[in-house]
Amino acid sequence: MNNPLGIFDNPVFLSSVIAWALAQIIKVPAEYFRSKRINWALLLSSGGMPSSHSALMVGATYGAGLFVGFDSPVFAVIFPITMIVIYDATGVRRQAGFHAEKINLLIRELLSGDFKAEKKLREVLGHTPLEALFGVLLGLAVAQILWFLWV
């Protein structure tokens, strides 16, 4: 393939972006099965099933391992970054979501009169370990499929 940017000639980039896009798309039907409501905003939001952060980073990491080599400096650099992103998604951002949930509850309980909070805090910021696991599996699958198609 010949393109001006060379982006579509880069299987590591493609495996990460495709894994991210699929994770974002899968969130809509996953939420529908959970709540029986279609929420198109999930296409561009963080949080939810599966973790697009995990899918993107694992797609890039596993793609780098497959296409560049598991013994390469590229893999050595991207692997710890992936671990940090997954840890952040399941730890720090998830805890921030819990805090937002409690603050929203406090506002509802303390100011249940005529006062309207200007903006409710976003509660789904991070991921459960299961959401991160499905993101990891999606990233692995996309990179593996691209490797089979590419090689």
C-alpha contacts under 8 A as a table, 3 or more apart, distances in Angstrom:
res1	aa1	res2	aa2	distance
1	M	8	F	7.30
1	M	9	D	6.37
2	N	6	G	6.92
2	N	9	D	7.54
3	N	6	G	5.35
3	N	7	I	7.55
3	N	8	F	7.29
5	L	8	F	7.91
6	G	9	D	5.23
6	G	10	N	6.83
7	I	10	N	5.47
7	I	13	F	7.10
7	I	14	L	7.70
8	F	11	P	7.29
8	F	13	F	7.93
8	F	14	L	6.74
10	N	13	F	5.44
10	N	14	L	6.25
11	P	14	L	4.87
11	P	15	S	5.93
11	P	63	G	6.99
11	P	67	F	7.33
11	P	146	L	7.03
11	P	147	W	7.77
11	P	150	W	7.77
12	V	15	S	5.25
12	V	16	S	6.40
12	V	59	G	7.48
12	V	60	A	5.44
12	V	61	T	7.91
12	V	63	G	4.78
12	V	64	A	5.54
12	V	67	F	7.04
12	V	143	A	7.62
13	F	16	S	5.33
13	F	17	V	6.20
13	F	60	A	6.48
14	L	17	V	5.19
14	L	18	I	5.79
15	S	18	I	5.33
15	S	19	A	5.97
15	S	56	L	7.84
15	S	59	G	5.13
15	S	60	A	6.07
15	S	63	G	6.16
15	S	139	G	7.39
15	S	142	V	5.80
15	S	143	A	4.91
15	S	146	L	6.69
16	S	19	A	5.23
16	S	20	W	6.17
16	S	55	A	7.19
16	S	56	L	4.53
16	S	57	M	6.40
16	S	58	V	7.27
16	S	59	G	4.32
16	S	60	A	4.52
16	S	63	G	7.59
16	S	139	G	7.03
16	S	143	A	7.56
17	V	20	W	5.06
17	V	21	A	6.06
17	V	56	L	6.25
17	V	59	G	7.84
18	I	21	A	5.08
18	I	22	L	6.02
18	I	56	L	7.84
18	I	142	V	7.09
19	A	22	L	5.25
19	A	23	A	6.13
19	A	52	S	7.40
19	A	55	A	5.31
19	A	56	L	5.45
19	A	59	G	5.99
19	A	138	L	6.27
19	A	139	G	5.21
19	A	142	V	5.86
19	A	143	A	7.95
20	W	23	A	5.16
20	W	24	Q	6.29
20	W	52	S	4.96
20	W	53	H	7.04
20	W	55	A	5.56
20	W	56	L	4.62
20	W	139	G	7.83
21	A	24	Q	5.16
21	A	25	I	6.18
21	A	52	S	7.61
22	L	25	I	5.03
22	L	26	I	5.94
23	A	26	I	5.12
23	A	27	K	6.36
23	A	49	M	7.70
23	A	50	P	5.70
23	A	51	S	6.60
23	A	52	S	4.99
23	A	55	A	6.73
23	A	135	G	6.92
23	A	138	L	7.44
24	Q	27	K	5.38
24	Q	28	V	7.53
24	Q	42	L	6.89
24	Q	43	L	5.04
24	Q	44	L	6.99
24	Q	45	S	7.94
24	Q	50	P	7.74
24	Q	52	S	6.12
25	I	28	V	5.94
25	I	29	P	7.82
25	I	42	L	7.99
25	I	43	L	5.85
26	I	29	P	5.81
26	I	30	A	6.11
26	I	49	M	7.57
26	I	50	P	7.17
27	K	30	A	5.03
27	K	31	E	5.95
27	K	42	L	6.28
27	K	43	L	7.05
27	K	48	G	6.46
27	K	49	M	5.53
27	K	50	P	6.42
28	V	31	E	5.34
28	V	32	Y	6.25
28	V	38	I	6.45
28	V	39	N	6.09
28	V	40	W	6.37
28	V	42	L	6.11
28	V	43	L	6.91
29	P	32	Y	4.79
29	P	33	F	6.18
29	P	38	I	7.31
30	A	33	F	5.32
30	A	34	R	6.36
30	A	49	M	6.64
31	E	34	R	4.95
31	E	35	S	5.90
31	E	36	K	7.35
31	E	37	R	7.10
31	E	38	I	7.11
31	E	39	N	7.36
31	E	48	G	7.94
31	E	49	M	7.70
32	Y	35	S	5.28
32	Y	36	K	4.50
32	Y	37	R	4.89
32	Y	38	I	5.29
32	Y	39	N	7.50
33	F	36	K	5.56
33	F	37	R	7.93
39	N	42	L	5.97
40	W	43	L	5.81
41	A	44	L	5.90
41	A	45	S	6.45
42	L	45	S	4.92
42	L	46	S	7.47
42	L	48	G	8.00
46	S	51	S	7.97
46	S	52	S	7.59
46	S	124	V	7.41
46	S	125	L	6.06
46	S	126	G	7.29
47	G	51	S	6.49
47	G	52	S	7.96
47	G	124	V	5.38
47	G	125	L	5.05
47	G	126	G	5.07
47	G	127	H	5.63
48	G	51	S	6.30
48	G	124	V	7.09
48	G	126	G	7.74
48	G	127	H	6.44
48	G	131	E	6.84
49	M	127	H	7.79
49	M	131	E	4.98
49	M	132	A	7.99
49	M	134	F	7.48
49	M	135	G	7.87
50	P	55	A	7.88
50	P	131	E	4.71
50	P	132	A	6.50
50	P	133	L	7.87
50	P	134	F	5.35
50	P	135	G	5.02
51	S	54	S	5.33
51	S	55	A	6.25
51	S	127	H	6.50
51	S	131	E	5.27
51	S	132	A	5.01
51	S	133	L	7.82
51	S	134	F	6.83
51	S	135	G	4.59
51	S	136	V	7.87
52	S	55	A	4.86
52	S	56	L	5.87
52	S	135	G	5.94
53	H	56	L	5.29
53	H	57	M	6.21
53	H	85	V	7.05
53	H	86	I	7.07
53	H	89	A	7.24
53	H	135	G	7.25
54	S	57	M	5.34
54	S	58	V	5.86
54	S	82	T	7.56
54	S	85	V	7.24
54	S	86	I	5.70
54	S	89	A	7.93
54	S	132	A	5.72
54	S	133	L	7.73
54	S	135	G	4.77
54	S	136	V	5.26
54	S	139	G	7.21
55	A	58	V	5.33
55	A	59	G	5.78
55	A	132	A	7.98
55	A	134	F	7.82
55	A	135	G	4.16
55	A	136	V	5.14
55	A	137	L	7.29
55	A	138	L	5.62
55	A	139	G	4.19
55	A	140	L	7.74
56	L	59	G	5.17
56	L	60	A	6.25
56	L	135	G	7.88
56	L	139	G	6.23
57	M	60	A	5.10
57	M	61	T	6.00
57	M	82	T	5.34
57	M	85	V	7.61
57	M	139	G	7.28
58	V	61	T	4.87
58	V	62	Y	5.73
58	V	63	G	7.86
58	V	82	T	6.60
58	V	135	G	7.90
58	V	136	V	5.69
58	V	139	G	4.88
58	V	140	L	6.25
59	G	62	Y	5.47
59	G	63	G	5.67
59	G	136	V	7.85
59	G	138	L	7.69
59	G	139	G	3.93
59	G	140	L	5.74
59	G	141	A	7.97
59	G	142	V	6.49
59	G	143	A	5.36
60	A	63	G	5.01
60	A	64	A	5.93
60	A	78	I	7.82
60	A	139	G	7.68
60	A	143	A	7.56
61	T	64	A	5.11
61	T	65	G	6.26
61	T	75	F	6.33
61	T	78	I	5.88
61	T	79	F	5.93
61	T	82	T	7.14
62	Y	65	G	4.94
62	Y	66	L	6.11
62	Y	139	G	7.61
62	Y	140	L	6.24
62	Y	143	A	6.19
62	Y	144	Q	7.85
63	G	66	L	5.11
63	G	67	F	5.88
63	G	68	V	7.82
63	G	143	A	4.96
63	G	144	Q	7.39
63	G	147	W	7.53
64	A	67	F	5.30
64	A	68	V	5.13
64	A	69	G	6.48
64	A	70	F	7.32
64	A	74	V	6.83
64	A	75	F	5.74
65	G	68	V	5.59
65	G	69	G	4.45
65	G	70	F	4.16
65	G	71	D	7.59
65	G	72	S	7.58
65	G	75	F	5.74
66	L	69	G	5.62
66	L	70	F	6.82
66	L	143	A	7.87
66	L	144	Q	7.83
66	L	147	W	6.82
67	F	147	W	7.19
68	V	72	S	6.49
68	V	74	V	7.46
68	V	75	F	7.67
69	G	72	S	5.16
69	G	75	F	7.05
70	F	75	F	5.82
70	F	76	A	7.74
71	D	75	F	6.89
71	D	76	A	7.31
72	S	75	F	5.40
72	S	76	A	6.37
73	P	76	A	4.82
73	P	77	V	6.15
74	V	77	V	5.31
74	V	78	I	6.19
75	F	78	I	5.21
75	F	79	F	5.85
76	A	79	F	5.71
76	A	80	P	7.32
77	V	80	P	6.30
77	V	81	I	6.86
78	I	81	I	5.11
78	I	82	T	6.09
79	F	82	T	5.12
79	F	83	M	6.41
80	P	83	M	4.97
80	P	84	I	6.24
81	I	84	I	5.09
81	I	85	V	6.24
82	T	85	V	5.13
82	T	86	I	6.21
83	M	86	I	5.23
83	M	87	Y	6.01
84	I	87	Y	5.05
84	I	88	D	5.99
85	V	88	D	5.05
85	V	89	A	6.06
86	I	89	A	5.02
86	I	90	T	6.16
86	I	132	A	6.90
87	Y	90	T	5.34
87	Y	91	G	5.59
87	Y	92	V	7.54
88	D	91	G	5.07
88	D	92	V	5.01
88	D	93	R	6.00
88	D	126	G	7.91
89	A	92	V	6.52
89	A	93	R	5.35
89	A	94	R	6.48
89	A	125	L	7.97
89	A	126	G	4.91
89	A	127	H	5.62
89	A	132	A	7.65
90	T	93	R	6.53
90	T	94	R	5.54
90	T	126	G	5.68
90	T	127	H	4.80
90	T	128	T	5.70
90	T	129	P	6.08
90	T	132	A	6.94
91	G	94	R	5.29
91	G	95	Q	6.13
91	G	126	G	7.32
91	G	127	H	7.91
92	V	95	Q	5.24
92	V	96	A	6.28
92	V	126	G	7.48
93	R	96	A	4.97
93	R	97	G	6.30
93	R	125	L	5.47
93	R	126	G	4.38
93	R	127	H	7.57
94	R	97	G	5.02
94	R	98	F	6.46
94	R	124	V	7.43
94	R	125	L	5.84
94	R	126	G	3.81
94	R	127	H	5.78
94	R	128	T	7.33
95	Q	98	F	4.96
95	Q	99	H	6.27
95	Q	126	G	7.45
96	A	99	H	5.02
96	A	100	A	6.21
96	A	123	E	7.76
96	A	125	L	6.87
96	A	126	G	7.63
97	G	100	A	5.02
97	G	101	E	6.21
97	G	122	R	6.99
97	G	123	E	4.37
97	G	124	V	5.39
97	G	125	L	5.10
97	G	126	G	6.48
98	F	101	E	5.04
98	F	102	K	6.33
98	F	123	E	6.60
99	H	102	K	5.18
99	H	103	I	6.11
99	H	123	E	7.82
100	A	103	I	5.10
100	A	104	N	6.03
100	A	121	L	5.54
100	A	122	R	6.38
100	A	123	E	5.21
101	E	104	N	5.19
101	E	105	L	6.25
101	E	121	L	7.49
101	E	122	R	7.81
101	E	123	E	5.34
102	K	105	L	5.01
102	K	106	L	6.17
103	I	106	L	4.99
103	I	107	I	6.22
103	I	121	L	7.86
104	N	107	I	5.12
104	N	108	R	6.23
104	N	120	K	6.51
104	N	121	L	6.54
105	L	108	R	5.09
105	L	109	E	6.12
106	L	109	E	5.14
106	L	110	L	5.86
107	I	110	L	5.31
107	I	111	L	5.54
107	I	112	S	7.50
107	I	117	A	7.46
108	R	111	L	5.56
108	R	112	S	5.28
109	E	112	S	5.64
111	L	114	D	7.60
111	L	115	F	6.03
111	L	116	K	7.81
112	S	115	F	6.80
117	A	120	K	6.63
122	R	125	L	6.87
124	V	127	H	7.80
127	H	130	L	7.78
127	H	131	E	5.65
127	H	132	A	6.12
128	T	131	E	5.18
128	T	132	A	6.36
129	P	132	A	5.06
129	P	133	L	6.04
130	L	133	L	4.93
130	L	134	F	6.27
131	E	134	F	5.26
131	E	135	G	6.29
132	A	135	G	4.96
132	A	136	V	6.14
133	L	136	V	4.98
133	L	137	L	6.19
134	F	137	L	5.01
134	F	138	L	6.05
135	G	138	L	5.06
135	G	139	G	6.15
136	V	139	G	5.16
136	V	140	L	6.21
137	L	140	L	5.08
137	L	141	A	6.10
138	L	141	A	5.10
138	L	142	V	6.15
139	G	142	V	5.32
139	G	143	A	6.23
140	L	143	A	5.39
140	L	144	Q	6.06
141	A	144	Q	5.12
141	A	145	I	6.05
142	V	145	I	5.19
142	V	146	L	6.15
143	A	146	L	5.15
143	A	147	W	6.07
144	Q	147	W	5.01
144	Q	148	F	6.25
145	I	148	F	5.12
145	I	149	L	6.22
146	L	149	L	5.01
146	L	150	W	5.80
147	W	150	W	5.02
147	W	151	V	5.86
148	F	151	V	5.67
